[in-house]
Each structure stands twice: as structure tokens, then as C-alpha cells.
Amino acid sequence: MESFDVVVVGAGPAGSVAARAAAEGGATTLLLDHRPELGHPVQCGEFVPSAAELADLFACPALIARAFEVPPGTVLRETRWMTCVGPFGRRFRFPLSGFTVSRRAFDKALAYRAEGAGAELRHPVGVVELRDDEVRLAGGAAVRARTVVAADGPLSTIGRSVGFAPHRAMFRMVTATVDGPLDDGIDLHFGRVAPGGYAWRFPRAHDANVGLGVPALPPGANLDALVRRFARSAGLGSVREPTHWWVPIGPPPASLVRGRALFAGDAANLVMATNGGGIPTAMLSGCLAGEAAARHVRDGRPLAEYDRSWREALYGPLERAARIERFGERFAGSDPLLALGMRYIGASGLDAMMRLRWPSRLGGGS
């Protein structure tokens, strides 16, 4: 049976950055993914903030500098504005710099960088279980691992194997493609178009990524019908190629270490609850997990160091965002109440919420 210092399960942003960090730290590293093509199907809005915007959310400049990089060949459009649209069409606009990217190119670029750093990339290879030090693969084979980084998404196979089950709501998500309009702003829509959740339009190079996420489907509805209704209401083109997935929304767990397994990204419940973003936190947590795994196998350092590092960098803003999201749930069920609340806090308050902070008109809670 083959043996590796670190086996990373999942070659999305979290897993590929983790594999690169582990390999650069001197660990023999294997990166596995079940998909025939990395980054496909696209299960994402494909928006990432700029590094400067990310540094405004998380006070960890050194980590951002080494973990968060958008490969230039993957950028489809630079954006400068966000607009939050209320249930009755009122628009609240504020600055937000970022990029829409091609996840098909983005995921491949990060995985190939991990490979270039010395990690071995294998796909399509399914993982069915972690038992003791054996990562068991589809087809009956297995590899041994001193440490495992679980970056295999919200329905994590590794999580089920080791009993990692954080508290969260699983939002049902759909993303699709429409034609135009193409500009330098991104839109988030709230209210009836996505009951209890949000919908979006993110312009790309020649088309737009549209989608929505809801905590539960209304009676008789399905995701494809909801996204078609949203596109019509927003004056967009016909919806093409809808894809479904899940996003975990909830507070960050107290610990992301279970035995020899470290969790990162969506598998770790590290989604920003007020805006649904997960790529930046996936990359930051993946880097910290890979570094901790390498230190463990190289120097015998405890894996618990990962908990200390990610909590210092990420926990405070993510926990605050989860509290803000829970507060907002009391308005989400009524379009008039939601519209009134959005008008009360205004563009500056919505900007603060997108940045994981309490609006000043709500007392600027800690």
C-alpha cells in the first residue's frame, strides 16, 4: 500500500492550496479529486474579492499574501460595485472591488500549482472512507496517510467517516448562465425571488453567472423554476445549463481537527454567512491546514496548532457574520418587513453586513 505524509481529499480551492502548502513544507503529498475535469461542473457564483477587500474582512495580511492569489489567466471581468436589490426593486449601491473568474480555469490553475510544488495530483479518484490511517478509494484500493486534509465540500466523506458534523443550515443552490447585461457591478437580490435566501447576477466576459440559494424550497417549487423566475423578473436572458449544489451556512465550529483529519473550506463550515462567499476562506483555511500538516509530519508539532491558527485568522468575523445572518432571519419571511429593514440600514448598513460587520444603525454590535 502506498504511503504519504499528507493526503488531501478534494482539489477545489481549499484542497489545492492545502496540497501546495504541505508540499512546500516538505511533506510527501497526494491530492485526490473525484471529478474527471477539475472545476466542472461549476457549482459557484465565481466571484472573488480583491486582496485589499479581503484584508478589510480578515486581519491576517501575511496569510492573505501567501494564500490568496487569483491566477491572472482565470479572471473574466473586474468588478467595482455591489448592488443589493430589495424585494420591491429598491437598489442600494456601494463600492466593492473584485473579479469574476472561470472556476474551470481557476481550479485547474491552483491544482497545477500544487503539482508544481511537489504534490501528486490524481483524478478522477473517488474516496469512500477514512479508517484509521487508510484513505479508502472507490474500486477497493487504499493509501496510507499520516495526516488527511478534508477539503471535500459540505457533504464531506471524510467528515462522515470521523463524525464531524458541525451545526449548520444547508442552503439549496442553483447556478446558471444568461446573456448580459455586462458591466462592472455585481447584484444580490433579496425577498420573493429567493425566499429566505438571495439571488445573484455576476457578469463574466461574454455572459453572466446567475443563481440563487434558499434554505428550503417553497411548496411545489424547484430550483430550476426559481432561477428562471428570477431571470425573468430581473430582465435577463433565458437560463442555460443550471447546476445544483449545497452551501453550508452556520457558525464556525470550535475545532476543525478530528484525529488525523483537518477540515478546510466548505467541509469545515467556513462560508461567510452574510454574503455566501466561500472561495477566500477556503484558500486561507487550506493554506493553514497544509502548513499544520507539514509541521506535524516534519517536526512532530501537534495538529491542534491548526485550530489556533485558523481561529486567530478567521473565527471572529465568521462567527459575527453567523450572528448577523441569524438576526436577519426574522425579516426574511416578509417582503414588506425586509424592504423596510433594508431601507432603514441603507447602503452603508448593507455594505457593513457584506463585510461581516454589524450596521451602525443596529448598534454596531461586537
Salt bridges, closest charged atoms under 4 A:
GLU2 OE2 - ARG122 NH2 2.76
ASP5 OD1 - ARG146 NH1 3.46
GLU24 OE2 - ARG20 NE 3.18
ASP33 OD1 - ARG35 NE 2.88
GLU37 OE1 - ARG104 NH2 2.79
GLU37 OE2 - LYS108 NZ 2.79
GLU46 OE1 - ARG204 NH1 2.52
GLU53 OE1 - ARG355 NH1 2.53
ASP56 OD2 - ARG355 NH1 3.00
ASP56 OD2 - ARG357 NH2 3.11
GLU69 OE1 - ARG113 NH1 3.11
ASP107 OD2 - ARG35 NH1 3.68
ASP107 OD1 - ARG103 NE 2.70
GLU120 OE2 - ARG122 NE 2.71
GLU129 OE2 - ARG131 NH2 3.02
GLU129 OE1 - ARG136 NH1 3.87
ASP133 OD2 - ARG144 NE 3.55
GLU134 OE1 - ARG136 NE 3.39
GLU134 OE2 - ARG144 NH2 3.96
ASP179 OD1 - ARG240 NH2 3.35
ASP183 OD1 - ARG201 NH2 3.27
ASP184 OD2 - ARG80 NH1 3.85
ASP187 OD1 - ARG91 NH2 3.61
ASP187 OD2 - ARG201 NE 3.04
ASP207 OD1 - ARG204 NE 2.81
ASP224 OD1 - HIS244 NE2 2.64
GLU291 OE2 - ARG66 NE 2.70
ASP299 OD2 - ARG298 NH2 3.04
GLU305 OE1 - ARG295 NE 3.08
GLU305 OE2 - ARG301 NE 2.70
GLU319 OE2 - ARG323 NE 3.01
ASP335 OD2 - ARG192 NE 3.04
ASP351 OD1 - ARG355 NE 2.63
